[in-house]
Amino acid sequence: MEKKVLVVDDEASLRRMVAFGLMQRGYDTELCENGMRGLQALEAYKKQNMPLDCAIVDIRLPDINGLKLLKTIKSNYPSVPVVIITGHKTGRAAEEAKAADGYLEKPFDMDDLAKLLEKIPKAEAQDAIAPQSLAGRSYSAYVLVTLDPAANRMDVYRKLNLAENMIFCDVLRGEDLMVLVQAESPEKVATVIDEQIKTVPGVTGVATLNVDTPVVADNVVDIIALVDKALGPDKAHLRNRFILSLFDFLDLLRVR
């Protein structure tokens, strides 16, 4: 049976090189041009109880920082090994990339990648893996961020996108930003929102939607179910706003 590898990289030439090189070595590859596509593929494999032998992730992606994507995969898909591709030989990014199951520095050749993949144990279906302990569990929240009309939206976006615990951040239509926050406890999520979002100059308000698992597909039923489950009676008035904003948010990420 062929080994299945997910490749997440926005560089088309690198995706083609890796796909062709791995095909010659008996691997089947699924190619994704951005982090959101990668998360959609991971969720599909998990729902279908299909094994995935490895995810190869570039550290620089157009929508999600590769190191943040690494943390998300490790939190939500712990049975999937991750190989990080980095152009940084030194510095903090290079050190953090070592937290992956393997990492390669650009430029690399296919023999380097093949040797690395051979060291990774054979994958099992994701549902066959024991669930994470409470100590290793992560908690997520979507945060709708309202800005002062006079604020520079791109400045606020850059500050939030670079902050710790922010998985995604994107500009929606109107004056809103949508942020996906992930941390090790509900209290930590609340602290991140209070200290890293509310304090940013130009932010005038936030609305929070706490979720068990972030939605990564623009399916009407999934999004409505997620919102209805997460919203309490005190936030019922935000239902339509969150549903429409999530569609907008996922649509922006999907078309990149």
HUKAZI-V516144 format. One record per pair of residues at least 24 apart in sequence whose ideal C-beta (glycine too) atoms are under 6 Angstrom apart, sorted by the first residue. I is the first residue (numbers start at 1). J is the second residue. Records with the same first field share a line. If there is no record, write none. Layout:
I=J ; J
This chain:
2=28
3=27 ; 53
4=28 ; 52 ; 53
5=29 ; 53 ; 54
6=30 ; 41 ; 55
7=31 ; 56
8=32 ; 38 ; 57
9=58
10=34 ; 61 ; 62
21=110
25=114
34=61 ; 62 ; 63 ; 256
35=61 ; 63 ; 64 ; 69
36=63 ; 253
39=216
40=216 ; 217
42=77
43=216
46=126
49=125 ; 127
51=123 ; 124 ; 125
52=80 ; 123
53=123
54=81 ; 83 ; 120
55=80 ; 82
56=83
57=82 ; 84
58=85
59=84 ; 86
62=256
63=253 ; 256
67=96
68=167
70=100
72=167
75=138
78=132
79=126 ; 129
81=120
138=182
139=183 ; 186 ; 189
140=182 ; 211 ; 214
141=181 ; 189 ; 208 ; 210
142=180 ; 209
143=179 ; 181 ; 193 ; 206 ; 208
144=176 ; 207 ; 245
145=177 ; 203 ; 206
146=176 ; 204 ; 205
147=175 ; 202
148=202 ; 204
151=202
156=200 ; 202
159=200
163=196
165=192
170=249 ; 252
172=245 ; 248
178=245 ; 249
180=214
207=238
209=242
218=250
